[in-house]
Amino acid sequence: MSIFEIVMLLCFGAAWPSAIHKSWVSRTSKGKSLFFLIIVLVGYGSGILHKIFYNLDWVVLFYAVNCLMVTVDTVLYFRNAAFDHERDSCVRQVP
């Protein structure tokens, strides 16, 4: 366990609640990168696997919570993309 690893995870984790809130209230996927979200998920997943296979300690919970928050934001991305598609198709149908 490293205090620096914990601080890194806390700092990264502090940003996700506001990103989730913004995704929830904006109801649009514009300005959000699915590629970025997937990269972050892969990173947290790799951290979790490293902890499980090589250095299991309670810090894995920070990885799991962060991964859960990114997963929620990713799900909201798809929800918002559907809203965007719906809005775009309604705009095109207006004569």
Secondary structure, 3 states (H helix, E strand, C coil): CCHHHHHHHHHHHHHHHHHHHHHHHHCCCCCCCHHHHHHHHHHHHHHHHHHHHHCCCCCHHHHHHHHHHHHHHHHHHHHHHHHHHHHHHHHHHCC
